[in-house]
Amino acid sequence: MKPHDGLYIDGAWRPAAGQDLIEVVNPADEQVIGHVPAGTALDVDSAVRAARAALPAWAATPPAERSARLIALRDVLVARREEIAETVTAELGAPLAFSQTVHAGVPIAVAGSYAELAATHSFEERVGNSTVHHEPVGVVGAITPWNYPLHQIVAKVAPALAAGCTIVLKPAENTPLTAQLFAEAVHEAGLPAGVFNLVTGLGQVAGQALAEHPDVDLVSFTGSTAVGRHIGAVAGGAVKRVALELGGKSANVILPSADLAKAVGVGVANVMSNSGQTCSAWTRMLVHTSQYDEAVELAAAAAAKYGDRIGPVVSARQLDRVRGYIERGVAEGARLVAGGAQPPREKGYFVSPTVFADVTPQMAIAQEEIFGPVLTVLRYEDEEDALRIANGTVYGLAGAVWAGDEAEAVAFARRMDTGQVDINGGRFNPLAPFGGYKQSGVGRELGAHGLAEYLQTKSLQF
């Protein structure tokens, strides 16, 4: 798509207050593919004022009508699916087939799910002699990451719209073109002016201004735990609502009774998906000591089949970060069995699919989020040891358990300190709540639980 040279505020594209621009780079070939405005605090203020002015009418709009608007938005996304995929591929670097199925397909499904929820959710209930109303929280400041640029936007905007909130979106500076395309879709779907607003810009400028703006009632942020802590502190100082979806270091626990080849193969694919740039990726594979050597061989072979077909990481900065962790893993004594820090191509921000063996739980590569195609394989002695290792990080976002008996896997999963666990390769469910324990975040996204984040509760006694 052709980038817009303005910001989408109050139903129209308008010039930014400043002249600074953000360069958008294709990570596959390092070529500049466009520029977007670097919004300022003045632009954020304009967008928030537009959202505040639009709030009363949108909040009073019947849920059935809000549902119809979401259906219209979903239909526009369906019609522009190919353009969405091409745009994500251009600015994120994901292979086109993956962009078509995941980066475009999943947000369409999520938008549809909230269209249905807006029409069917009970926004009022009777409790004893009280009527309990669930009302929109107000103006939402949404700050989204670059790794799933459209999904993360829709996962915040769709439930906010369904709840009756108005929104100001600040997308990641690496992938602003997808956000601009979404703003076009919102306009085409006929949402009232001011209900959705887009300010592109840097996190430390536009994101900071949005998080601390006094007329923003809820800040919804997805990104690193470090930035999430800062946003939580800013929001806490103003006593405003916050929803945080942060980092992860998820464990893929393979119990001895599992189909080892299948569990390892799916586990490697999970880590390599989206070039490893997935907060919920199962980056720690836990295998019983009796099966460890075989699992390492299977993982190394599976990773080698990917070659450099997984696409690049998003930026030169991210490339340096991932390579730094690979070098650190070698320095800490882990054994490299696939991939490595050497780039597989001269051009583009590519990282070879990498697998480490002989990893101990205390190593940085087993504790810290790398956000690249790097798998660590750890051994355990028994189930209690596996549970200790699985729960032994500051994170708790996702995970997986494999066992020959489903009940055995479920019993283990119930003891994991994490927000979502896949059992024997369970499929993604866009209606299930997604979010973390511990330093992986506060609140939930998707489904009815995601809708609840954008509602506040009032009780009337009579």
N, C-alpha and C positions, 0 to 999 in steps of 0.2 A: 504494500500500500504506500501511497505518497504521504509522508509525514505532514501533520498540521503545524503551522508556525504560530499557533495560539493555544489557549487553554479553553476547555469546555466549561463555562460557568453560566448558570441561569439560562440554560437552553440554547446557548449560542457559543461559537468559537470567537474568542476575543483576544487581543494582544496581551502579552504578559507585561507586568509593570517594569521589568528590567530588560536588558538586552542580552544577557548571558544565555548561551545555548549548551545543551548536552549532546555530545557526539555519540551516535549509535553505531556500534561496530559488529560486523559479522564475525563470530569467533572461529568459523571454519577457514576463513581466508584472510582475516585481519583487515578487511576493507571497510571503510566508512560507508554506511548505507543511508544515513540521514542525520538530521539534527532536530531536537525538540527544545522548547523553551525551558529554562531553569527558573521555575516559579519561585517567588519570594514570599516573605511573610505578608506583604500587601496583597498578593494574589490569593493566598490562603484565607485572609480575612474577607476578601470579596466573595470567595466561594462559600465560606461558612455563613456569611450574611445571607446569601442566596438560599442556602439550605434552610436556614432558620425561618426565612420569610415563607418558604414553600411548605414548611412542616405542618401548620394547622390544617390546611386543606387536604394534604396527603394522608395525615393521620386520621382524618374524618372520612376518608374514602372507604366505602364498604369493602370488606375483604374479598368479596366476589369480583369487584372491579379491579382491585390490586392483582388478583389472580389472572384476570384477563390481560392486564398489562404485561405480566410476567410471561404468559403464553406468547404474546406478541414478540417479546424480546427473545424468547427461546426460538421462535420461528425465524427471526432475522439471523440469529446465530447459525441455525441449520442452513439457511440459504447462503450464508457466507462462510460455510465450513472450510472450503478449500482455501479461501483467502486467509482465514485464521491460521490454518496449518502452515501455509507458505510464509506468513509473517513471523510466526513463532520460530520456524526453522531458520529464517534469515537472521533474527536477532539473538536467539538462544543457541542455535547450532544443532538442535535435535534432528535426527534423521526424519525425513518427510513422512514416512509411513508411521512413525511413532507420533509425530505431531497430528496426523490425521486421526488416529485412533484414540490417543490419550489427551493430548493438549487441546484438541478441538472437541472430541467426543464426550469426555467426562464433564466438562462445564455445561454442555448442552443437556446432559442427563440431570445434573444438579439443578439447573434452572427450571427444568420441567418438574422436578420433585418439589420445589418451593412454590411453583404455580399451583400444584395440587394441594400443598399444605395450607396455602393462603385461603383456599376455598373450603377446606375441611377442618382446619384446626379450631378448637373451641377457645375463643378469646374471653369467655366468661363461664364461671361455674358457681354453683350454689353450695356453700359449706355451712351447715347448721342454719343460723339466722343471718348469715352473711352472703352477699353476692360479691364474688371476687372477680375483678376485671384485670385482664392482662393487656397493658397499653404500651405503645411504642416508647422506647427509652428517650428518643429525641433525635438530635443531630449526631451522626456517626462519622468519626474520622477513621478511615480505613487506610492502612499502610501495608502494602503487599510486596512480596519478594519476586525475584526473577526466575526461580527454578520451574514453577508451573504458573506462568504469567496470567493466563486467562482463568484457569481453575481457581486460583487464589482470589482473584477479583470476584468471580461469580459466587464463591463460597462465602463471601462477606456481603456483597451487594444484594444478592437474591433474597437471603433471609431478612436483611434490613428492610428491603422494599416490601416483602410479605408482611412484616410486622407493622409497617406504617411509618418507618423512620425515613429521614432524608440523609443523603450521604455526600461526603467529600472524599474522593479517592486520591491518594498519593502513591503511584506505582513505583517500582524499582527503576532506578535510572538506567540499568542495563537493558530493560525490555519495555520501553515506553510505547513502542509502536502498537503492540497488542492492546495496551490500554486505550490508545486513541481509537483503534478499530472498535473496541467495545463501546466507547462513547458515541461513535457513529451509529452503532446498533441501537443504543438507548434512544438516540434522537429519532431514528427510523421507526422504532417501536411506538413512538408517540407518548413517552412519559412526560408529565408536566414539567415546565421549566423550573429549575432549581432543585428538583427532587434528587437528581444525580449530577455531581460536579467533578471535574477532573483537573488536578493541578500536577503537572509533571515537575520534577525538581529533585534536588539532592536531599538526602535524608537529614543531614545536619542543619539544613535551612528550612525547606518546606515541611519535612516530616516533623522537625522539632516544633515549628510554628503550629502545625495541626494538633500535635499532642498536647500542647500547653494552652491552646485557645480556650478562653473562658466560656464560649458558646458551644463547644463540643461536649456532648453529654457522655459519649462512650468512645474510647479509642480501641480499635480492633487491629492488632498487629501480628504479622507472621514474619519470622526472621530469626536472627541469632539470639541466643540467650543473653549475651552481653547487652545488645541493644534493647531487648525486652526488659531487662532489669532497669535500664534508664527510663524507658517509657513508663514502666510501672511506678517508678519513683516520681516522675512528673505528674502522672495522673493521680497518684496518692496524695500529693501535695495539694491538689485541687479537689480532692474527694470526689473524683469522677470514676465512672465504671471503666473497667479495662478487661479486654479479652486477649490473651497471649498464646500463640501457637509457636513454640520455640524449637530448640534443637533436639537431637536424638542420637542414641548410640545403641540401636536395638539389637537384641539377642535372638538368634535363630537356633533354638535348642533341638538337637536331633537325639532323641532317646534311642537306646539300643534296639528296640523292637521295630523301629521305623524302616521304611524302604530307603536305604542309605543313598543309593544312586539318584533316586528321584528328589529326595530332600536336598542333596548337595546341588543338583542341577538347577532346581528352582531357586535355591538360595543364591547361587552365583548370578542367575538372571536378575533376581531382585536387586542386587547391589549394582549391577552394571546398567540397569535401566536408567534412562535420563542422564547417562554418564556419571552415575553415582550421586547426582545432585538432588537427593530426595531425603527429607528430614526423617522419614520413617523407614529408611532402608535398613535391612537386616545386616549391618556391617560387621557383627560379631557372630561367627558360626561356632557353636559349642558342640563338641563331639566326644563321646565316651572314649576313654584311652584305648580300649580294645579295638576300636574302629578308626582311630585317629589317622594312622598312616594311609589307609585306603581312602579316607575322606579327603586328605590333602592331595593325593594323586588325582582324584576325581575333580576336585575344585580347580587344580592347576590346568588340567586338560580342558575343562569347560571354559575357563577364562581365556585360554589360548585361542579358542575357536572364534572369539569375538574380534580378534585383531584390533584394528582401529575403526571398526564399523559402528562403534557406539556414539560417535560424534564427539565434538570437543567439549571442554568445560567452558564456562561463559565468558571468561576474561583472562587477560594476562595475569592479573592479580590472583585470580583463583588458581591458575596454572601453577604459579609460584607457591601458593599455599599447599596444594596437593603434593607437588614434588618435594616440598620441604618435609612433609609428614612421611613420605616414602623414605627419604634419606634418614630421617630420625628413627624410623623403624629399624632400618639396617644398623644404625649406630647403637640402638638399644639391644641388639642381639637377635632380633627376629630373622627368620630365614625366608628369603625371597624365592618363591617357587613359580611365579608368573609375573610378567610385566617388569616394572621398575621405573625409576625417575627419568630415564632418557626418553625424550619426546619421540614418538614414532614417525613424525613428519616434520619437515623443515618449516612449513607454514601452517598456521592455525594453532589453537590452544588445546592440542590433543594430549591425552594421557593414556598409556597402555593399560588395559585391564590388569590389575595387580592383585596378587594373593600372597599373604604372609602366613607362614607356619611357625611353630615354636613360639607363639605369642603368649606372654603371661598377662594376667589381668591388670597388673600395675603399669604396663607400658602405656605411653601416650597414645599409641595407635589403637589401643584397646579401651581408652578412657575418653578421648576427645573426638569431637565430630570433625571428620576430614572433609566431607562433602565432595567426594570424587570417587572414581571407580576402584576403590581399595577395600579388599576383604581381609579380615583377620580371622584365623582359625585357631581356636583355643581348645585344649583338652580338659575333661573333667573326670573325676574318679567315680562318683555316684550321683544320684539325683540331688541330694542336699548340696553337694559341691557345685553342681550345675546351677541350682537355684541361687546360691551365694554369688556366683560369677555373674549370672544374668542380672541380678538386682544390684550388682556392685558398681554402679556408676551414678552420677548425679542426675542422669536422665531417666525418663520413663514414658516414652512416646508410643512405641509400638513393639512388635516382636512376633515370633512364630514358634510353634512347637510341632514336632513330628513324632508320631508313635504308631505302632501297628494297630493299637486299639484306641479308638477315638476317646473313650472315657478316660484312659490313662493320660492322653494329651490334654484334655480339658482340665483334669485334676491338677496337672502341673501348671497350666496357664492361669488358673485361678490364684495361684500363689505368686505370680509375677507382678512386680510393682510397675505396671505400665498400663496405658490407657486403651490399647487395642492389641489383640493377639490373633493371628491367623492360625487355624488348626489344620494341619495336613494340607496346606495350600489353599485355604478358604478364599473365595473370591471377594474382591472389593465390593462393599455395599455402600452406595451413596446416601442411604437413609440411616446408617449406623453412626452414632456419635464418634467424632474423631478429636483427640486432644490428649494431653499428657499429664502424668504425675510429676512430682518433684520439679526439677528445673526445666522440664519440657513444656511448662505453660500453665495457664489458668483459663478455664472455660472449655467449651466444646464447639465444634463446627459440624455441619451437615445434619440433616433430618430435623426432627422436632426439637432435639436438644440444641441444635444450632440456632433455630428460631428463637428459643427461650433466651438466648444471650441478648437479643435485641428488644426484649419486653421487660417492663417493670410491673409491679403488682400493687393493686389498690383494693382494699376490702371495704364494703359498705354494709353496716349492720342495721337491720330493720326487721 
